[in-house]
Amino acid sequence: MAIKKRSCLLLCIIICFFSIGLQVPTHKAHAFSSQIIQRGAVGDDVIELQARLQYIGFYHGKIDGVFGWSTYWALRNFQEKYGMEIDGLAGAKAKQKLVKASKYDEKYVKDQINKGNTFTYYGGVDLKKKTKPAQNNQNTAPSKNTNTGNNANTTTTAVNVPKGYSQNDVKLLANAVHGEARGEPYEGQVAVAAVILNRVKSATFPNTVAGVIFEPRAFTAVSDGQIWLTPNETSKKAVLDAINGWDPTGNALYYFNPETATSSWIWSRPQIKQIGKHIFCK
């Protein structure tokens, strides 16, 4: 009887052993930490955030693990596009959406950062084609746009100016924003800069910042000379925010002040929204 009991016990142990061995472990998909990521944060969470936003085309800056303004506005644009609360905070819902919408090759990204390489981590591109070696602190890439004024031959890209816009472009944009919208709320100043940049990208307008701004009858500030007023720091900051991807206008190409506009044509343009005293149109 004792032998029979020991045999049953041994059989139970063997069955339990194989049952445990045959179980397939389940691993919950992990991305980010549990912390809310917000402006001012640094570290691995921010690297992943920037890489994922860049993978799907919202972030165009350097992946450096520093949650600055360009990352903030990229995240806000992502939240707006995906119908989320637009607060610039990467909480649980935003991170879940990002994980579903993007991919993140942590080893590749961190290898490039450690090597000092700059790269664009867009999806669908061979990883070998995404990297560009560091340039020993000398940036000599040609600018996207060149000024048609006295410094027209300047082609060196400005340090810390994203997307290849030159220092002349940034200065001229700041002049235009200051001349056109210095009395407007900050969002309205960014919006004016965004309209100019949208025109540069459009086939309907000149493809340089200077060409757009100095196009005949395009901007009041050019006509009345206010374009040459010295811009303040707010105007400069608004320009950098626009270059970094914040477009409060929703891709507008025109804007006007309804209190002073005399053109019947501008009223015929499809209106997007009003910011401050300006109505922005397609």
Beta strands, then each sheet from edge to edge (+ up, - down):
strand 1: 118-119
strand 2: 131-132
strand 3: 254-256
strand 4: 271-275
strand 5: 278-281
sheet 1: 1+ 2-
sheet 2: 3+ 5- 4+
end
